[in-house]
Amino acid sequence: MQEQQSDKSFTTAVVLAAVFSLLGFHHFYVGRIGHGLFDLGMTAGALYLIVTGTSAESDAKVGLGFLVIALDYIHTVYFTYRLIIGTYRDGQGKLIKIG
Protein backbone atom coordinates (compact mmCIF):
# COMPACT_ATOMS: atom_id res chain seq x y z
CA MET A 1 0.00 0.00 0.00
CA GLN A 2 1.44 3.35 -1.05
CA GLU A 3 1.15 6.32 1.29
CA GLN A 4 -0.48 9.53 0.15
CA GLN A 5 1.89 12.25 -0.99
CA SER A 6 1.48 15.81 0.22
CA ASP A 7 0.34 18.49 -2.19
CA LYS A 8 2.97 20.82 -0.69
CA SER A 9 5.93 21.58 -2.93
CA PHE A 10 9.08 19.73 -1.91
CA THR A 11 11.26 22.44 -3.47
CA THR A 12 9.46 25.27 -1.67
CA ALA A 13 9.70 23.45 1.66
CA VAL A 14 13.44 22.81 1.23
CA VAL A 15 14.14 26.41 0.18
CA LEU A 16 12.17 27.77 3.15
CA ALA A 17 14.05 25.40 5.48
CA ALA A 18 17.38 26.53 4.04
CA VAL A 19 16.73 30.28 3.95
CA PHE A 20 14.54 30.83 7.02
CA SER A 21 15.65 27.77 8.97
CA LEU A 22 15.65 29.04 12.55
CA LEU A 23 12.38 30.91 12.11
CA GLY A 24 10.47 27.74 11.22
CA PHE A 25 8.72 29.12 8.12
CA HIS A 26 8.98 25.70 6.46
CA HIS A 27 6.84 24.24 9.26
CA PHE A 28 4.18 26.90 8.72
CA TYR A 29 4.24 26.23 4.97
CA VAL A 30 3.62 22.49 5.35
CA GLY A 31 0.84 23.02 7.90
CA ARG A 32 2.68 22.15 11.10
CA ILE A 33 1.73 25.37 12.87
CA GLY A 34 2.63 24.21 16.39
CA HIS A 35 6.08 23.17 15.28
CA GLY A 36 6.53 26.50 13.48
CA LEU A 37 5.52 28.42 16.59
CA PHE A 38 7.98 26.35 18.64
CA ASP A 39 10.84 27.19 16.22
CA LEU A 40 9.89 30.85 16.08
CA GLY A 41 9.61 30.98 19.88
CA MET A 42 13.03 29.38 20.36
CA THR A 43 14.64 31.93 18.06
CA ALA A 44 12.81 34.88 19.62
CA GLY A 45 13.66 33.68 23.13
CA ALA A 46 17.32 33.17 22.25
CA LEU A 47 17.59 36.62 20.67
CA TYR A 48 15.91 38.16 23.72
CA LEU A 49 18.45 36.49 26.02
CA ILE A 50 21.36 37.62 23.85
CA VAL A 51 20.16 41.23 23.50
CA THR A 52 19.16 41.72 27.14
CA GLY A 53 22.25 39.99 28.48
CA THR A 54 24.83 42.38 27.08
CA SER A 55 26.02 43.74 30.43
CA ALA A 56 29.01 42.10 32.11
CA GLU A 57 26.74 40.70 34.83
CA SER A 58 24.60 38.84 32.31
CA ASP A 59 27.16 36.63 30.57
CA ALA A 60 25.10 33.59 31.57
CA LYS A 61 22.07 35.01 29.73
CA VAL A 62 24.09 35.50 26.56
CA GLY A 63 25.55 32.01 26.86
CA LEU A 64 22.09 30.53 27.35
CA GLY A 65 20.83 32.48 24.33
CA PHE A 66 23.61 31.06 22.15
CA LEU A 67 22.91 27.57 23.51
CA VAL A 68 19.24 27.88 22.54
CA ILE A 69 20.24 29.09 19.05
CA ALA A 70 22.59 26.09 18.71
CA LEU A 71 19.86 23.66 19.81
CA ASP A 72 17.40 25.27 17.39
CA TYR A 73 19.97 24.93 14.60
CA ILE A 74 20.52 21.22 15.35
CA HIS A 75 16.75 20.71 15.45
CA THR A 76 16.40 22.47 12.08
CA VAL A 77 19.18 20.43 10.46
CA TYR A 78 17.48 17.24 11.64
CA PHE A 79 14.10 18.14 10.20
CA THR A 80 15.63 19.47 6.97
CA TYR A 81 17.44 16.16 6.60
CA ARG A 82 14.16 14.29 7.10
CA LEU A 83 12.56 16.52 4.49
CA ILE A 84 15.33 15.84 1.97
CA ILE A 85 15.26 12.06 2.42
CA GLY A 86 11.45 12.00 2.15
CA THR A 87 10.42 11.03 5.68
CA TYR A 88 8.97 14.41 6.75
CA ARG A 89 5.18 14.70 6.91
CA ASP A 90 2.96 17.72 6.44
CA GLY A 91 0.26 18.82 8.87
CA GLN A 92 -2.12 16.17 7.48
CA GLY A 93 0.35 13.32 7.91
CA LYS A 94 1.20 13.03 4.21
CA LEU A 95 4.81 12.56 3.08
CA ILE A 96 6.50 15.48 1.33
CA LYS A 97 8.52 14.06 -1.54
CA ILE A 98 10.06 15.13 -4.82
CA GLY A 99 7.59 15.05 -7.71
Secondary structure, DSSP 4 states (H G I P E B T S, - for coil): -PPPBPSS-HHHHHHHHHHSGGGTHHHHHTT-HHHHHHHHHHHHHHHHHHHHT-SGGGHHHHHHHHHHHHHHHHHHHHHHHHHHHT--B-TTS-B----
